[in-house]
């Protein structure tokens, strides 16, 4: 199921192209929170939370990556 994170990330970034640049700081915060949550869950042995964190991390990572693509966002920095 983690493989679906990449297409979902592209879909979210496509549907919210106008908000990607403005919300970039929130994507960074999202990635940080779920990286810490994923590592903490791994240490505690909560495998379901680890995979959920990986999914959200990858989805947010694609959206953050696409926020720097000027052709994708159709905006200038």
Secondary structure as UniProt FT lines:
FT   TURN            2..3
FT   HELIX           4..15
FT   HELIX           17..20
FT   TURN            21..23
FT   HELIX           24..44
FT   HELIX           47..67
FT   HELIX           70..73
//
